[in-house]
Each structure stands twice: as C-alpha cells, then as structure tokens.
Amino acid sequence: MKNLPTHHDSRIATVLDEHVIEIVSDSGEGAQRCGQSLAAIAARMGNGIWTVEIIPAEIQPPARSVAGASGNRVRIGARRIESGGDEADLVVAFNEQVLLGRVRAGELKHGARILLEGMWREHPDPRIAASYAAAVDELAAAGYRVIEIPMERECRTLVGDPRKGKNMFALGILCNIYSLDLQLARDQIALIFRKKAASVIESNVTLVEAGHAWAETHLDFKFRIPAERVTTPQIVVNGNTAAALGVLASGMEICAMYPITPATSASHYLSEVFEKVGGIVHQAEDELAACAFAIGASYAGKCAITITSGPGYSLKQEALGLAVMAEIPLVVLNVQRGGPSTGQPTKTEQGDLLATVFGSHGDAPKVVMATSTIEDCFYAIITARKIAETFNMVVVVLSDANLATAQQPFARPQFSETWLAPPVDQSPIPPGAKPYDWDPVTGIARRFIPGQPGGMHTITGLAHDRNSRVAYDPVINAEGLRHRSLKLAALQRTLVPPTVHGGDTGDLLVIGWGSTKGVIEEAVDRLRGEGLAVSSMHLRFLQPMAGGIKEIMARFPRVMTIEQNWSDTLEDGVIDDSNRRYSALAMMLRARYLVDVDCWSEVRGQPLKPGRLCEVIRGRLPGRQQKEVAS
C-alpha cells in the first residue's frame, strides 16, 4: 500500500486549538453518520463543535463522481464554536473522485492530510485504477499529504458488506487521531442503533475498535483538542430538531406540512414524539392544503404551525393572505434553500427575505423573525407562538439549510410554563362585543373562539367590518388595513434594540441576519485582534425592526451587510451606482433609515467562511482600497 506509514508503538499528541475534519463518500456509504457521530462524541468530551452536512444535489448521484460527494464537515474546538470555520485540515475520503470534488471546490487547506481508501489502486478495471493513481499523484504534487488506508480490506475481515462498515471503521480512526474517549464512541453507537438488534450494535462497536487499533498501529500523528467538561446538561441536535422541540415546548399541538428539502426532517422528528404530548403531524396533499389545515386548526382555538422551504412558502401565499385578513394566529417555519424555482434544494441561501416581508397580494403584514443559532431555533418557535396568539397574526420564522443540518451543543432547556398558551377561552362573549373590535392604538381585537356563547359570526377572507360582515366600503376597507398594520407598530414598541458585537463605535459596522451570526462575529473578533475598529450587529426581527437601529448605525462612518443572497458587484462593467442591485437586508435598511448601507454577499450554496469575510471587511475599511476577491 503506497504511502502507508510504518508502525509506531506510541505517539505524543499535538495539542490544537481547533481542527476542521471532513468525511466524504458516495451516497449511502454512511459518511454523514460518521461525521455526526464524531461531533457528538467530541461534544460529550466537552469540546465545542459545529457540523456542516455535505449533500449532493441529486438524491442518488452516480458512484465515484466528482459532484456526488456526500458526507459531513466537523469543526472541533477547545471553546464554543459558532460556525463551520475555514477550509478542512484533515479529510477522510472513500474514493478519489468525491475527494477531487472537495479539492476543486477549494474546501481543503493547503497541505491538508488526506486519509484515502486505497482499494481503488488495485481495482480490476484498469481505467479506475489509473484514475486513482493519477489523482493521488496530483494531490501529492499539490502539497497534500495522502495516506492510503485499506478500509475495505480491514472491514471485510469483520463484516460481510464492507460498504456498510467502513464508516464506523473511519470513526474509530478519527477517535484515535483526536484522542477521543473510545467508551464514549461505544455509547454513541449504542444510541444510534438503539432500535436495532444487539448484534448490529456489537458489529459496529467492533468496527470502531478495529479502526482505532489500526490508527494506533499505523499512523504517525495524533492530536488532542483540550475540552472543558460542561457543568450543566447539554443537548446536541441540529436546527430542524431544535425547532421541532420548540414546537413541543411552545404548546402547539398541530404541525401541518408537505415534505420539502431541507425542512422535512423537522416533521420526521415530530412524527416520532409529537403523539406522546398530544400533538399531531398532518401531511397534506400539497403546500396550500398544509397551510389551510394549520389555519383551520388555529381558528379552532389555539395556534398551529406549518413548516416548509422557499418553493412551498410561495405556494402557501393565498392561504397566508386568508390568515392575515381573518386575523388567525399562525406560525410558519421557512427553512430556506437555494433558489429560485427548485434551485438548489440541498444548498444553503438567504434568498427568501424580501418574499417573506413583501411577497403577498395586497397589504398583508406579517411578523418576520430569523434564527441565528441552533439554540435560537428552539426558542424562536416559542417566541413566535406567543406573538402569533397575542397579536392574532402570522409569524414567519426564517431558518436555512445551514442551521437545519448543523449540529451544536447548547444548554438543555429547562421547561417553563410561561412558554405555553393559556387554556382556550370558552367564557361567554360580553354583550355588544364585536369579532373585530380593533383597539385604536394597537390594532388588536379580542379573539373569538368557535363555541363561545354569544360569539357566533361569519369568518371570511373578504374585506369586512368590525362585525365580520363583508364590506366593500372604501372607508371600512381602509380601517381594516390600518388596524392590521398598527399591530406591527405595537409589537415594535416592545422590542429591545439589537446589541453591538465589538466596540460601540468604530470605522465599520457589519450587519447580518440569520445563520451568518457566528461566522460574522468570528471574523469581527479576528479583525479586532489585528487592531481594526470593526463591529457587528445581528437582527433577529426583520419585520418589524427594533428601535434604535438608526442610532447605532449613526455611530459608524461606514455600514455594510453580509448576506447569502444576491447582490451586484461593481466589478461587472455594466453595473454602476444607478443600476446596482443591493442584497435583501441592505435594501431594506437603505429604504427604512435612508442610510448609505453597502453590502457584500455570496451565493455559493455553502456556509460563509470567517477567513473570507476578513478579506472582504478589510477591503471596505476607510482608507483601504476597496476590492473583492473573486468567489
């Protein structure tokens, strides 16, 4: 086996602050599970982690294809980790083609270690063998350290189908390389396969132990990333699971949805546990039906949620207009993906902000929130339910594919009864009360619940008066529009200004929203460590925006947004200040506050990297030449 290191009885572990590891394979070979398990074990050791799923665009891409890489990126650190970091330091690849896809995408650091399945060198098809040998030579010439590993051969001695075992063998190797507790690995396997037969658990434990022993015998390097044992209970979940847990914790009892990537896993989790607390997951025949079902459930007295992604959100628009007009509380979780149309279903993007805020027929004010961390995916759903029921409004929570699939530990939530809605009000309606008796200041009207004595009325999506009677009178129509809008203003008065990360004043303020929070703040921290006066601010509420934002921006001579949606660059010859399209949040800030907000965005379908943001921000600082490195 070429480049195979010799036997070493003992290795002194090199202490690292952090490392980024990728495990990539063809679809179905378990690289994603290997990465998720590695992250969970490291988290239980006390390390900070952040994972990024590597998902091919096709459901079942051709085997051994450059575009077919499936797997996981795991960032392990000695402190809390808030993003996927920069390029990978070490990669485990099950064939050279998926590896080349990651190399050509610029996802590996120069000189990264590569642990590569070596079975292809002796493949009976001479074209495959030649392709493999050429790739190894190319990578070695480019400065990567390629270590060929006989995973297939080693696994074949332990299991009948090595393709279903080498992911656990690789997990054992990685546990050895990063000095992770082997017993924790055994425990993790028992958790993963808890619904399987004991023989399955035993077989996978054997594979992990074999990989661990192989690495101990054959590798000449080892690392240790210091960990701090946490003193409070933690959970390690991805954003979709955290959001599903938030649905349970909020007291909502109905989730209606139609399957769509990357939102579906939230309903998968709810399907397993929701019935235990009296909840129901309804899979409708299409997106519009799912939204209508949730609205009907909310009308009955509580509040329901519908979960979707961008294309599905568009299809729900007619029903969302009904919820706004009838003032029925509803929570919508939109897990954004690349677009437009079917776009990039497995890639991350922040392209739905303007559609969420403004994308409706007529004026249909909705509350729009954005989650920024895995933990926030949990608490945002609870907050959204409270706002929806307090103001009788539609509340849209924007997540994205990055948060949906990323894992990160956070403190186990301690349940509070304040999260739940009060019991359904069945008391008689006072004489003379009207179903839409809008408050002149807040626009809020008492909610009539079906079955309340004296509360019978006709509900409609047509323009209506305070008695819910259809009315086309222009004065009455304007009255309804005015009061539905007042509710946004009333909510805005309750919001606290966003905090500033870094100094309260400086040369440049970077503003972001959603899943970019961690990577922006990491970039800001690096630049401040260089002595640069850069700060950041992250917005949780996009409609309405909290007070104080204009005053914060005024303390900085330059303001820019960093987002993952499209914006034009002045490097294109046809683009100038008169026709440039700004990114979504920059456009909203410029319009609302009349401030010259600049922007930078990237839509590669991958999470942003802190090193890249440092380059961009340096180029926007006063006194420095503005330049943008080509994506």
Disulfide bonds with the S-S distance in Angstrom:
none
